[in-house]
Structures are given as C-alpha cells and as structure tokens.
Amino acid sequence: MFCADAATSLALVDELLARPLPDDMRCEALLVKARDQRELGQPDAAGTTLELALAATPEGEPARRAAILEEMVRLLFERGALAEGLRLAEECKTLYERCGHRSGAARALTSIGVLSLHVRSAAEAQAALEEARQRQRALGDVDGQRTALLNLVKVHADRGDADTALGLLEEGWNLAPQFESPVAECAFLNGFYYCNYLRGDLGAACRDAERVLAIADKLSSQYWRVGSAVLVTDLFVFIGDWTFARRLADDALALLGNCGEQALRARVTARRAWLDTLERRPREALALLDALGVVESPEDAAVIDRVRAQGWFDLGEVQRALDILAPYDKAPTLEAWTQILALRLRAELRLDCVAESDLRRAEADLQDRCLPALEGLWLRREFVCALAATGRVDAVRPQLERYGLERERLAATLGEWPERRKSFLALFTPLD
C-alpha cells in the first residue's frame, strides 16, 4: 500500500509530539516526522517541521544541528532548490567536522558533490565524490560508498562514458550481497538501466526498465517512484511505445497530485509535453510547460527549452524556436545537447539557413563523442538531411550508411519485443 509505513509512522510520531518531551527526544521526533512527510510527498510541511527542529536546537549542539541540516539538504535537492542545498551541505560538513563526526562529514561531502554537478562543474563534483568515496571506504561504510559511486556514475554518464559508469555500478553492486534498503537497490537498478540506454542495448534497457518499475512500485518514497518513471519514459518515447510512455507520465503526475516536488513535476511535465508534440498537439504541450514555475536545475531547464522550441516549431514559429535554442552551445547532459542540436539543424533547414557552425558541431560530435545511442541516431538523421539540402553530396553517403547501420543495430536488440521493434523502425524511417 503506497506510503502505508510512512503514514503509520507519521501518526505515531504526532502522538508522541503531543506529549511533553525532553529537548533531544523532541528534536529526534521532529526529524522522523519530517522524513515521513517528505516520503508522503508533503515537502512544504517537511520544510516547516525541519525549521522547527532547527530552531529548537541550541548552537552548542553541532551534531544535532548537522543532522537537521542533512535532512534539509535532501529536501532541497528533491525540490530543485540546488544552490541553497549546496550552501547548507557545506555548512553541514563544517558542523560534522567540528564535532569529529567522520561519517556525517563524508555524507555531507557526497551531497556537496551531487549538488556541485548541477550548480558548479562536473570536475568539482567528481573531486568531491571521489574524496567522499575514499572517506567512506576508510570507515568501512558500504552504503556510503555505494551512494558516492552512484553519483560518480552520473558524472561519467553525462560525459557519454557509459562503459566507465557501468564498471562503477558493478563495483558498487559487488560491495555486499545485500542492500541496506530497497531504495538503494532501486537506485542501482536505475543506474544499470541508464547505462544500457546510453549504450543502445535497447533490449537490456527494456528488461532493466521492467525491474526498475517493479521495485519502485513497492517503495513509499514519492521521489523514487516518480523519478524512476521519469527515467525510463525516454526509452519508450524513442522506441515508439507512446501509449506506455504516456501512461507512465500520467501516472507520475497523478502520484504527485497538487503538492509533490516542483523539480519532479517539471521533469514529468517535460516528458508529457514532448509526447504531445510527437502526437501533433503542440498547443497542449506549450500550455503544460507554461504552467511550470521557475526551474532551477540547468539540466531540467535545457530539456524544457528543447520541448518548448519543438512546440513552436510545430506551430510554424520556426524563428521563435531557434531563438529559444540559440543560447545553448552546450547542455548539462549529452542527451539534452544532442536533441537541442538536432532540432536546431531541423529548424535552420526549414528556414533555408543551415549554420556552418552547427554542421561542424554535429559532424564533430557524431565522430568524436560517445553520444547516447538513441539521441545520436536522431542527430545523425537531421545531419544527413541538412547535408543533402546544402548540396554536400560527397558527405551524405557515409553518414547515410552510418545511419542505416546504427538503425539496424539498435533494432536488432529489440528482438524480444517485435511490436516495439516495429514501432522503433517506423519512427526512425529509412533515408534515401
């Protein structure tokens, strides 16, 4: 039953808080209450509870204040308030170090790495995560090592290095025969899915997606239930199973309800709007995106801008689409960047003004970078069309052959799902 454990815990802790309690016990009870509220998808209530806990904790108790800040950081990350989360993570690390709490300081360093990936740079994130991993190893903390490794997986995957990412996942998986929690196991299954998706093993990705959704469905955490659905939706969009992708997005939005995390809502809404554009409903797509508030995550903002540009393109406002995409000469992830560049080439072709700089970028990326397989195929298709339209006959043939070979390679991995293979091939039509 969804959130049964958290709901029961919340009822019990409310009964406890109604009684007179010593300050230390009241603080612990408030922390438990905030965690339950967060799992139940009540971020505003959880934030208020944590503020109460912090206000009730004296400055002279750094360990307890750090524990409250640690929970605040988790909440802020899930809500997409990344800069504030990073600030508190650094304060949390300082407090833990002040009282000699090595394990807490290592966890805070992991949070700094995670947030730096969104707010600062991949290099800073990697440095913090590698240090956190070494500290957790010295402490013998398997769960802490696994958390650091999972986030290093994202660092490498965002660079297109799926093989290194997969090696880190296997290292973390093999650290112990069991996981500390179902959430930790779900996180690793998410990672295996993501690597197979990036590498273009669509059959393995489909199998992984089934496992991800099955374990996520048993979790009480709204963040992981919705986040897992968002993660696998892109696969089903790209292989043409739009009915299943739409169901995932709609179920995730229903799960979020009227409260839920704004960052999660933005990610789900972007996928739902993308499906609307593919199904020739650009006005509906734009209305969904316009209803979103400010999105702090650069990664989410890039995805939303690409879908918004697609909506205007489909309405015939091609220059407006290009204006939305113009600020991007890179994006936080290769998936986002590859789709932005593909759409930009398509829009430029529509206006008969294909930019030489974008042709050079596409050629270099397709030749030199480890692009995600599905997005890379999308980009190669648009690149072939742009080359042909601009009279580069000699350059078209090798790219056309690469497109055909890659299309068939990806389709072959879907042998277990003939209908999905058929819809994939229909979406990525042959080019003559």
N, C-alpha and C positions, 0 to 999 in steps of 0.2 A: 504494500500500500504506500503510495507516494507520501513521503515525509512523515510516516507514522512515528518513527523513532524520534525525530526532531520535535514533532508536535507533542508527543508524550513528555519528552524531556522539558520542553518549554513550560508545560502545565505544572510539572513538579517543581521546577525552579521558581516559578511565580509563587507557588505556595510557600516555598522556603523564604523568599524575599519578603513575604508579608509578615514574617516574624522578626523580632529583634535579633540581630546577629552581630558578632564581633566584626570589626572593620575588614580583617583579612578574609573572613568567610564571605562577607557581603561582596567584596571585590571578585572573589572566585566565582560566586554565583552569577554576578553580572556578566562575567566573561563567558560563562556557559550559556547564559541567556542570549548574548549577542551572537554566538556561534549558531545557536538554534535558529534565531531569526534570519541569519544570513542564509542558512541552508533552506529555510522555508520561503526564500525569495522576498524578504522584507528588509531591504538594505537601509531604508531611512530609519526604521525602528532600531536596527542593529547599530547604526551610527550613533543614535541618541543614547542607547544603552552603554556603548563604549565611552562616550563623553562623560556620562555619569560615573562610570568606573574610574576614569582618569581623574576626574575632579575630586573623588573620594580618596585618592591615593596620595599620601604625602611625598614631597620631593625627595625626602630622605630614604625612600624605598625604591631604588633604581631598578631592581629586578622585577618588581611587580609592575612598575610603570612601563618597563620594556615589554613585558608580556602583553599589556594592553595595547601598546603601540604596534606590536607584531600583528595582533588581530586587526587593528585599524588598517595596516598596510594591505593585508589580504582583501579587506572590504573595498578599499580604494582601488586596488588593481581590478577587481571584478567589476567595479562601477565605471572603470575607464578614467579615473582621476589620477593619471600616471605621475605627473610632476609632483603633486602633493604626496603621493605614495612614496616616491623616491626620497623626498625630504624626510619623511617620517622613518623610512627604513634606515637612513643614515643616523638619525637620532637614536633609533632603537639599538643599532650596533654599538654606538658610543656608550649607551647606558649598560648594555650587557658587558662590555669590556671593562667598564668602571667597577662592576661588582664581580669580575672574574668568571662570568658565566660563558665558558668557551663554546658550548653547544649553541646557546642562544645567539652569540655573536656570529657563528658560522651560518646559522639560518638567516640572520639579517643580511649577511653578505650575499647569500643566494638571492634574496629579494632585491638587493641593490643591482645584482647582475641582470635579473629578469626585467626590472624596470628600466635599466640603462639601455637595454636592447630597443626599447620603444622611445625613450626620451633623449638619450645621448648617442652612443655609437655602438656598432657591433663589436669593435675592438675593446672598448671599455667593458662591455657586457661580458665578453669572453674572459677577460682578465679577472673580473670579479668572480665569475662562476668557476674558473679553474682554481683560484685560491680557495673558494668555499669547498670545492670538491676535495682538495688536499687536506683542509682542516677537518672535514667530516671523516675522511679516511683515517687520519691520526686518532680521532676519537672513537673509531670503530662504529660509526653511525651509518648503517646500511641505508636506512630510509633517507637520511640527509644526502648521502652520496647519490642515490637514485634521483632525488629532486634536482641536484646540480647537473647531473648527466642529462636528464630530460631537457633541461633548458639549454645545455650545450648542443643538444640535437637540433633545436630550433635555430641556433646561431649558424650551424653548418648547413642546415636545410635551406635557410633563407639565402645562402650563397650559392645554392644549387649543388652542394656536395652531399648528395643523398647517401653515397657509399660510406663516407666517414660517419654520417649521422646514424646509419644503420649499425655500424660497428659499436658506437657508443650505446645504442639501445641494447644490443646483445650483451655488452659488458654489464650494464645495469641490471638486466633481467637475470643474469647468472650470478649476481652477488649473493643471493639467498634463494632457497627453494620456494619461499612464500613471500607474499607482500604484507606489509603492515596493515593495509586497509584495501577494500575494494576500489576506492578512488585511485590509489597508487597503481593498482593493476590496470584500471581503465586508462590512466594516463599513458602507460607504456603501450597498451594496445592502440591508442590514438597515434603514438609515435610510429609504430610498425606500419599502420595504415598509411600514414603520411609519407613515409619513405617509399613504399611501394607505389603510391600515387605519383610521386615525383619522378620515379624511375620509369613509369609507364608499364608496370606489370599490373594491368587492369584487373586480371583475374584474381591475383593475390589481394589487390586493393578491395575488390568486391567481397572476398571472403573475410578480410580484416574488418570491413565496414559492418558486416553482419555481427561479428564478435563485439565490436565497439558498441553498437546499438543495443545488443542484448545485455551487456554488463551495465551500460549507462542507465538502462530502463529500471534496473534494480536499485539504483542509488537514490538517496534522499536529496542530494545536492542539486538544486536547480541549475547552478553554474555548470556542472559537469553533464547533466542531462541535455541541456540546451547546447552547450559548447560542442559536445560530441556530434549532435545532429548537424550543427553548422559545418563542422569539419568535413563530414562525408558528403554533404549536399553537392559540392562542386563536382565530385566524381560523377554523380548521377545526372547532373546537368550536361556534362561533356559527353557522356555516352548515350545521351538522348532519352534517358528514362525520366522524362519530365514529370510524369504523374507521381512517381515515387519521390522525386526531389520536392515537388510542390507539397506533398503530404508531410514530408519532414519539416519543411519551413512553416507550414500552417500549424502543425502540432507544436512546434517550438514556440511560435508566437502565442498560441493558446496557453501553453505552460507558463509563459512569462506573465500573462494576464495584464492587469493595469498597473502592477508595481514592477517587479523584476529589475534587472540591471540594465541601465541605459546602454552600456557597451555591448552587452549581449543582444539587446534589441536592435542596435544598429547593424550588427553582423547578420542577424537573421533577416532583417528587412532588406538589406542589400541583396541577399540571395533571392528573396521573394520578388523583388523588383527586377532582378536580372531575368528571372523566369517570365515575368510579364513582358519584357522587351522581346524575348525569344518567341513568345506566343502572340506577338503583334498587339500588345496593349501598352504602348509607351506612355500614354497619359496616366494610366493607373500606376505605372512604375514611378513616374515623376511625383505623383501625389504621395506615394508611400515615402519616398526619400525626403520630400519637403516637410513631412510631418516629424522628421527626426530633429532633435536639438543639436547643439554643438557636439561634435565628435572629436575628442582629444587625441585619440590614437592615430598617428600618421598612417599606419597600415590600414586601419578601417576607413580613414578618410580617402585614401587612394582608391580603394575598392568602390566606395560610394561615388566618387567623382567619375570613375570609369563607367559605372552603370548609368549615372545621370547623363553623361555625354552620349551614351548609346541611345537613351530615350529621346534626346533632342535630335540626334542623327536620324532616328526612325521617323520623327515628325517633319523631316526635311530641313531642320535648322542646323545645317552641317557646319557652318562657321561658328555657331554657338557651341557646338560640340567640340570643335577644335580649340576654342578659347578656354574651355574647361580643362582640356588636356595639356594646354600649352605650358603651364608652369612645371610640368614633370620632365626632367631629364634623367630621372631615376625614380625608384619607388622602394619602400622598405622591404618588399619581398620580390623575388623574381617572378612569381605568379602574377602579382599586380602589375609590375612593369611590362611584362611580356604582353599582357592583354591591352594595356594602355597604348603601347607602340603599335600593336596590330590594328586597333581601332583608329589610331591616328593615320596610319597608311591608308586605311579604307576611306576615311573622310577626305584626306588630301586627294585621293584618286577621284572621288566623287566631284570635287571642285576643280579637277584637272590641274592640280598644283602640288604634285608629289615633291616633298622636300628632299634634296640630295642628302642632307644630314640624317634624315630618318632612314633612307635607304642604306646608308653606310652603317648606321647603328644596327639595323635589322640584320644586315649581312654579317657584321662582326659578332653579334650576339648568337646568331644561328651557327656560326662557325666555331667560335671560341668559348662560349659559355655553356655550362651544364644547365640548360633551360629545363624547367619542368616539362615532361613529355607532352601532355595534352595542350598546355598553353603554347608550347613550342610548335606543335603541329598547326595550331591556329595562326600563329605568327607567320609560319612558312607559307601557308596558303595565301595570306594577304600580301606577303612579299612577292610571291610568284605573280600575282595579279598586277601588282604595281610595276614590276619589271617588264611584264608583257605590254602594259599600257604605255610605258615610256620608251618602248622600242628597243629594249636591251635583249635582243633575240638570243645572242650567244650565252647570256647569263641565265636565261629562262630554263633551258633544257636540264642542266644539272640540278637546279633547285626543284624542278618538276619531278625529276626522278627520285630525289630525296624525299619529297612529299609523299609520293606513291609508296615507296618502300616503308617509310615510317608509319603511314596509314595502315598498311597491311600487317606490319609487326605488332602494332597496338591491337588491331582487330583480332589477331591470332590468339592473344592472351585471354580473350573472352569466349573461348571455345565452350566453357561450361554453361554459358548463357547465350544461346543462339539469338534470342529476341533482342537482347542488349547489343550483341554484335551487329545485328541487322540495323538497329536504330543508330548505332555509332557510325556505321558506314554511310547511312543516309544523311547524317548530319555533316560529316566530313566527305562531301561528294568528290568524285574524281575530277581532276583538272586536265583539260586537253590542250 
